[in-house]
């Protein structure tokens, strides 16, 4: 079975947590705070996970509103027990 989702990765764990709480306060659904996969970034870091690609536009608007930055966007394809990670150029 194939499952595709997207990650917004941050340079700072605090930025990811702050944005996650900010999105919840604004009642914007479709986002989840998750640990960043080691293949993307080593260390203790968090990312924002979302399943609808178009939600990346919402994230870009919201990080601009709170003066934070997103280090990168990734597409994660889980297929038959394998995880394929691809960096997106947005």
FENKA-V37339 format. One record per residue. N is the residue number from 0. RES is the residue in one letter. PSI is psi in degrees with one decimal (NA if undefined). OMEGA is omega as a letter, one per 40 degrees, with the letter a starting at -180 (NA if undefined). D_LAST is the distance of its C-alpha to the last C-alpha in Angstrom with 2 decimals. Layout:
n:N res:RES psi:PSI omega:OMEGA d_last:D_LAST
n:N res:RES psi:PSI omega:OMEGA d_last:D_LAST
This chain:
n:0 res:X psi:138.0 omega:a d_last:27.01
n:1 res:X psi:135.6 omega:i d_last:23.26
n:2 res:X psi:127.3 omega:a d_last:20.96
n:3 res:X psi:134.0 omega:i d_last:17.16
n:4 res:X psi:173.6 omega:a d_last:15.33
n:5 res:X psi:150.6 omega:i d_last:12.15
n:6 res:X psi:136.2 omega:i d_last:12.20
n:7 res:X psi:118.9 omega:a d_last:10.82
n:8 res:X psi:142.7 omega:a d_last:12.60
n:9 res:X psi:155.4 omega:i d_last:14.44
n:10 res:X psi:-23.1 omega:a d_last:16.63
n:11 res:X psi:134.9 omega:i d_last:19.49
n:12 res:X psi:-39.5 omega:a d_last:21.16
n:13 res:X psi:-36.4 omega:i d_last:22.48
n:14 res:X psi:-42.2 omega:i d_last:19.17
n:15 res:X psi:-44.1 omega:a d_last:18.20
n:16 res:X psi:-43.8 omega:i d_last:21.73
n:17 res:X psi:-46.4 omega:a d_last:21.83
n:18 res:X psi:-40.2 omega:i d_last:18.72
n:19 res:X psi:-45.8 omega:i d_last:20.15
n:20 res:X psi:-37.6 omega:i d_last:23.46
n:21 res:X psi:-43.9 omega:i d_last:22.05
n:22 res:X psi:-39.1 omega:i d_last:20.40
n:23 res:X psi:-41.7 omega:i d_last:23.77
n:24 res:X psi:-34.9 omega:i d_last:25.73
n:25 res:X psi:0.3 omega:i d_last:23.82
n:26 res:X psi:41.3 omega:i d_last:24.50
n:27 res:X psi:116.5 omega:a d_last:20.95
n:28 res:X psi:163.9 omega:i d_last:21.26
n:29 res:X psi:4.2 omega:a d_last:19.10
n:30 res:X psi:146.6 omega:a d_last:18.05
n:31 res:X psi:135.9 omega:i d_last:19.91
n:32 res:X psi:124.0 omega:a d_last:20.29
n:33 res:X psi:162.7 omega:i d_last:20.63
n:34 res:X psi:140.2 omega:i d_last:21.34
n:35 res:X psi:129.9 omega:i d_last:18.63
n:36 res:X psi:142.8 omega:a d_last:19.69
n:37 res:X psi:-27.9 omega:i d_last:21.48
n:38 res:X psi:-24.7 omega:i d_last:19.62
n:39 res:X psi:-50.7 omega:a d_last:16.46
n:40 res:X psi:126.1 omega:i d_last:18.37
n:41 res:X psi:159.5 omega:a d_last:22.13
n:42 res:X psi:-176.6 omega:a d_last:24.12
n:43 res:X psi:99.9 omega:a d_last:24.37
n:44 res:X psi:156.4 omega:i d_last:20.95
n:45 res:X psi:156.1 omega:i d_last:19.49
n:46 res:X psi:165.6 omega:i d_last:16.24
n:47 res:X psi:123.6 omega:a d_last:15.52
n:48 res:X psi:140.1 omega:i d_last:15.76
n:49 res:X psi:153.0 omega:a d_last:15.11
n:50 res:X psi:-21.3 omega:i d_last:15.98
n:51 res:X psi:116.6 omega:a d_last:14.63
n:52 res:X psi:-37.2 omega:a d_last:11.00
n:53 res:X psi:-17.6 omega:i d_last:11.34
n:54 res:X psi:-13.4 omega:i d_last:12.20
n:55 res:X psi:-29.5 omega:i d_last:8.74
n:56 res:X psi:-38.8 omega:i d_last:9.49
n:57 res:X psi:-44.4 omega:i d_last:12.79
n:58 res:X psi:-43.4 omega:i d_last:11.70
n:59 res:X psi:-40.4 omega:i d_last:9.80
n:60 res:X psi:-43.0 omega:a d_last:13.05
n:61 res:X psi:-38.4 omega:i d_last:15.32
n:62 res:X psi:-32.2 omega:i d_last:14.28
n:63 res:X psi:-37.8 omega:a d_last:14.70
n:64 res:X psi:-29.1 omega:a d_last:18.04
n:65 res:X psi:11.9 omega:i d_last:19.26
n:66 res:X psi:45.0 omega:i d_last:18.09
n:67 res:X psi:171.9 omega:i d_last:16.20
n:68 res:X psi:152.9 omega:i d_last:12.95
n:69 res:X psi:127.8 omega:a d_last:10.60
n:70 res:X psi:-31.7 omega:i d_last:10.86
n:71 res:X psi:160.8 omega:i d_last:8.14
n:72 res:X psi:142.8 omega:a d_last:7.23
n:73 res:X psi:147.0 omega:i d_last:9.66
n:74 res:X psi:129.7 omega:i d_last:11.43
n:75 res:X psi:123.4 omega:a d_last:15.15
n:76 res:X psi:110.1 omega:i d_last:17.70
n:77 res:X psi:115.9 omega:a d_last:21.24
n:78 res:X psi:116.6 omega:i d_last:23.72
n:79 res:X psi:48.8 omega:i d_last:27.43
n:80 res:X psi:-5.5 omega:i d_last:27.33
n:81 res:X psi:149.0 omega:i d_last:24.58
n:82 res:X psi:117.7 omega:i d_last:21.14
n:83 res:X psi:122.3 omega:a d_last:18.49
n:84 res:X psi:128.7 omega:a d_last:15.33
n:85 res:X psi:128.4 omega:i d_last:12.31
n:86 res:X psi:135.2 omega:i d_last:9.32
n:87 res:X psi:144.0 omega:i d_last:5.97
n:88 res:X psi:98.8 omega:a d_last:3.78
n:89 res:X psi:NA omega:NA d_last:0.00
